[in-house]
Amino acid sequence: MTGIQAQHAFLRSLFQQVRDLEPDFPSSDEIRRLGIRACEVSPADTNDGTLEFEPCYFKPHPDKLLEIYPFHPDVEPDEYPVPISPVRSVQDLMNEWPTIYPPGVAPILENLRWTERSSYELDRIAFDQGQEIEDLIDSHLGVLRERTSADGLNGEFELNELRDQEWWDPDRTEEDPVTMEYFGQPKVWRVVNHDRYTGLPHSVMSCLADIYPTETNQGLTTHELRAIVNTMSLRVNHKPFRRCHIHPILVLSFMGDHKGRIIQASYDGKGLTLQYSQLWSFANPSTAPLELFVRYRLSEPIGGVRTLSIR
């Protein structure tokens, strides 16, 4: 075993363990037994909504971008970002389609697991609700906006132009981990919009999970752990960064009930550290933290990324 391979033995073992992990919401003790250091972080005391990551490897864009760059006058209404769909309850569906959902069905459906509901036309699943948030954020980055500034730059503009990121899709072999998981229907988890920074091991990605958080289950999910460990396994073996001392990934994580959070994952060759925010709701446009997630999507990479000296 070479020095580099030995350095990542922990990650290979962790890959197998999270693949076999059963609970959707592992306890803090279960996560600790995996060798993962995990903690919830609070907003920083800076009045700008940023998170108190320590150490911090990603600095969000400092400006309120959605206010500074309004939609361009030439943008057609059907090109605007599509709003989040309301989440309908079983009772809502019964009221809309009384012949499909006769009286008395609601209590039965509410108690069924999702895998047992295949014969019913429940049109919103957790994965789709997470995908809606990702689509909304992505569309805000790409929609045409109006640029006017003191330096005389005017005209058409997209927020995508503010980031030094490029889409990352590494070559894989049959032995490599994959960044998506399917369980028939619905999908279980998937990594989307994975971008890297030129010349740096930092990367930013979105993770979609087919899971519904509850009042008592708000912690990290097995789906998120699998997505992060799979992606990290690819990153540390990517040739330009095999000898880097730190591998940081910023994760925008979305799931059912239109909930989302931000996770900073970092791997130092010996252990995995996850710092995660609270779960926010995107269901109400007036309180959804859209601006914050857009700013973090456009993060500037910071922090040390020394190269390993092993031979």
C-alpha positions in Angstrom: 0.0 0.0 0.0 1.5 3.4 -1.0 1.7 6.4 1.3 -1.2 8.1 -0.4 -3.4 5.0 -0.2 -2.6 4.4 3.4 -3.5 8.1 4.1 -7.1 7.5 2.9 -7.7 4.1 4.5 -10.1 5.8 6.9 -12.2 7.2 4.1 -12.4 3.8 2.3 -13.6 2.2 5.6 -16.1 5.0 6.1 -17.5 4.6 2.6 -18.4 1.0 3.4 -19.9 1.9 6.8 -22.2 4.7 5.7 -23.3 2.5 2.8 -24.5 -0.1 5.3 -25.9 2.5 7.8 -29.6 1.8 8.4 -31.3 4.6 10.2 -32.3 7.6 8.1 -31.4 9.9 11.0 -28.4 8.5 12.8 -27.9 9.6 16.4 -24.9 11.8 17.4 -23.4 8.7 19.1 -23.8 6.7 15.9 -22.1 9.4 13.8 -19.3 9.7 16.4 -18.7 5.9 16.3 -18.2 6.3 12.5 -15.2 8.6 13.3 -17.0 11.7 12.0 -16.8 14.9 14.0 -20.1 16.7 13.5 -21.6 19.8 15.1 -24.4 22.3 14.4 -23.2 25.9 13.8 -25.0 29.1 14.5 -25.1 32.3 12.5 -22.0 34.4 13.0 -22.3 37.6 15.0 -21.8 39.8 11.9 -25.4 40.7 11.0 -24.9 39.4 7.5 -26.4 35.9 7.9 -23.2 34.1 7.5 -22.4 30.9 9.4 -19.8 30.4 12.1 -17.7 27.7 10.5 -14.4 27.2 12.3 -12.2 26.6 10.6 -13.9 28.3 7.6 -13.0 27.3 4.0 -15.7 29.1 2.1 -16.5 32.9 2.3 -20.0 33.7 0.9 -20.4 36.6 -1.5 -20.6 39.7 0.7 -23.4 41.5 -1.3 -27.2 41.2 -1.3 -27.2 40.1 -4.9 -30.9 39.7 -5.5 -31.4 43.3 -4.5 -28.3 44.8 -6.3 -29.1 43.0 -9.6 -32.9 43.0 -10.3 -34.3 41.1 -13.3 -33.5 42.7 -16.6 -36.5 44.4 -18.3 -36.1 42.1 -21.3 -36.7 38.9 -19.3 -40.0 37.3 -20.2 -42.4 36.3 -17.4 -42.0 32.6 -18.3 -38.2 33.0 -17.9 -38.5 34.1 -14.3 -37.5 31.6 -11.6 -40.4 29.2 -10.9 -41.7 29.6 -7.4 -41.8 26.7 -4.9 -45.0 24.6 -5.2 -47.2 24.4 -2.1 -46.9 21.1 -0.3 -50.3 19.4 -0.3 -51.5 17.1 2.4 -53.4 13.9 2.0 -56.5 15.7 3.0 -55.9 18.3 0.2 -55.7 15.5 -2.3 -58.9 14.0 -1.0 -60.7 17.3 -1.4 -59.5 17.7 -5.0 -60.1 14.1 -6.1 -62.9 12.7 -4.0 -63.4 9.7 -6.3 -59.7 8.7 -6.1 -59.4 9.4 -2.4 -62.8 8.5 -0.8 -63.6 9.5 2.8 -61.7 7.4 5.3 -58.5 7.0 3.2 -56.7 9.9 4.9 -55.9 8.2 8.2 -54.7 5.1 6.3 -52.4 7.1 4.0 -50.9 9.1 6.8 -49.8 6.0 8.5 -48.3 4.2 5.5 -44.6 4.3 4.7 -43.8 5.9 1.4 -42.8 2.6 -0.2 -46.4 1.3 0.5 -48.1 4.2 -1.2 -47.3 3.3 -4.8 -50.9 2.6 -5.8 -51.9 6.2 -4.8 -51.2 9.2 -6.9 -49.4 11.2 -4.3 -47.7 13.7 -6.7 -45.2 15.3 -4.3 -42.3 13.3 -3.0 -39.5 14.5 -0.8 -36.8 14.2 -3.5 -38.9 16.4 -5.8 -39.4 19.0 -3.1 -35.7 19.2 -2.6 -35.1 19.4 -6.3 -37.5 22.4 -6.5 -35.3 24.4 -4.1 -32.1 23.5 -6.1 -33.9 24.5 -9.3 -35.0 27.8 -7.8 -31.5 28.7 -6.7 -29.9 27.6 -9.9 -32.4 29.6 -12.0 -31.6 32.8 -10.0 -28.0 32.3 -10.9 -28.7 32.1 -14.6 -31.6 34.4 -15.2 -30.8 37.7 -17.0 -30.4 40.6 -14.6 -29.8 44.3 -14.9 -26.3 45.6 -14.0 -25.8 49.2 -13.1 -22.8 50.2 -10.9 -20.6 53.1 -10.0 -17.8 51.9 -12.2 -20.0 52.3 -15.3 -20.8 48.7 -16.0 -24.3 48.5 -17.3 -26.5 46.1 -19.3 -27.3 42.4 -19.2 -25.8 40.3 -16.5 -26.1 36.9 -14.8 -25.0 36.0 -11.3 -23.1 33.0 -12.7 -20.5 35.5 -13.9 -19.5 36.3 -10.4 -18.1 32.9 -9.5 -14.7 31.3 -10.2 -16.2 27.8 -10.5 -16.3 25.1 -13.2 -18.5 22.1 -13.4 -16.7 19.0 -12.2 -17.5 15.5 -13.5 -14.4 13.3 -13.0 -13.6 10.2 -15.0 -14.7 7.1 -13.0 -13.8 3.5 -13.1 -16.0 0.6 -12.0 -14.4 0.7 -8.6 -15.1 4.4 -8.0 -18.1 5.5 -5.9 -21.1 7.0 -7.6 -22.7 10.3 -6.7 -26.3 9.2 -6.9 -28.4 6.3 -5.5 -31.6 4.9 -6.9 -34.2 2.9 -5.0 -36.7 2.3 -7.8 -38.9 5.3 -7.3 -38.4 7.6 -5.7 -34.7 8.4 -5.9 -32.9 8.1 -2.5 -30.2 10.7 -2.8 -28.2 12.4 -5.5 -25.4 15.0 -5.9 -26.1 17.7 -8.5 -24.3 20.8 -9.7 -20.9 19.8 -8.4 -18.4 22.6 -9.2 -14.7 22.9 -8.4 -12.4 25.9 -8.1 -9.5 26.3 -10.5 -6.3 25.0 -9.0 -7.8 24.3 -5.5 -9.2 21.2 -3.8 -12.3 23.1 -2.7 -15.6 22.3 -4.3 -19.3 23.2 -3.9 -22.2 20.9 -4.6 -25.9 20.4 -3.9 -27.3 17.2 -2.4 -30.9 16.0 -2.8 -32.4 13.5 -0.3 -35.7 11.7 -0.4 -36.4 12.1 3.3 -38.8 14.2 5.4 -37.3 15.8 8.6 -39.6 16.0 11.6 -39.7 18.1 14.8 -37.6 15.4 16.5 -35.4 14.5 13.5 -33.5 17.5 12.4 -29.9 16.2 12.5 -27.7 14.9 9.7 -29.2 12.2 7.6 -27.7 9.0 6.3 -28.4 10.3 2.7 -26.3 13.4 3.3 -23.5 11.3 4.8 -23.4 8.9 1.8 -23.4 11.8 -0.7 -20.6 13.6 1.1 -18.4 10.5 1.6 -19.0 9.3 -2.0 -18.0 12.7 -3.3 -15.0 13.1 -0.9 -13.7 9.7 -2.1 -13.7 10.9 -5.6 -12.1 14.2 -4.7 -9.1 12.8 -2.7 -8.2 10.5 -5.6 -8.5 13.2 -8.3 -4.9 13.5 -9.6 -4.3 17.3 -9.1 -5.2 17.1 -5.4 -4.0 13.7 -4.2 -1.3 15.2 -2.0 -3.4 18.1 -0.6 -3.6 18.3 3.2 -7.2 19.4 3.4 -10.2 18.6 1.1 -13.1 21.0 1.8 -16.6 20.7 0.3 -19.4 23.1 0.7 -22.8 21.3 0.5 -26.2 22.8 -0.1 -28.5 20.1 1.1 -32.2 19.9 0.2 -34.9 17.5 1.2 -38.7 17.0 1.8 -41.1 19.7 3.0 -38.9 22.1 1.1 -36.2 22.1 3.8 -32.6 22.9 3.3 -29.3 23.5 5.1 -25.7 24.3 4.5 -22.9 21.9 5.4 -19.2 22.4 5.4 -17.3 19.1 5.0 -13.6 18.8 5.4 -11.3 15.8 5.3 -7.7 16.0 6.5 -6.5 12.5 5.6 -7.4 11.1 9.1 -10.9 12.2 9.8 -14.0 13.8 8.4 -15.5 17.0 10.0 -19.0 18.1 9.2 -20.3 21.5 10.4 -24.0 22.1 9.5 -26.6 24.8 9.8 -30.1 24.5 11.1 -32.8 23.3 8.7 -34.5 26.2 7.0 -37.9 26.1 5.2 -38.3 27.5 1.6 -42.1 26.9 1.6 -42.8 30.6 2.4 -41.2 33.0 -0.1 -41.2 35.8 2.4 -39.1 34.0 4.9 -37.1 31.5 2.7 -33.3 32.1 3.0 -32.9 32.3 -0.8 -30.4 35.2 -0.6 -28.2 33.4 1.9 -28.1 30.2 -0.2 -27.3 32.1 -3.4 -24.4 33.9 -1.6 -23.0 30.6 -0.4 -23.4 29.1 -3.8 -21.1 31.9 -5.0 -18.6 31.4 -2.2 -14.9 32.3 -2.4 -12.6 29.5 -1.3 -10.3 30.4 1.6 -8.2 28.6 4.2 -5.0 26.5 4.0 -4.7 23.6 1.6 -1.2 22.4 2.2 0.3 19.5 0.2 1.1 16.2 2.0 4.8 15.3 2.2 4.4 11.5 2.2 6.2 9.5 -0.5 
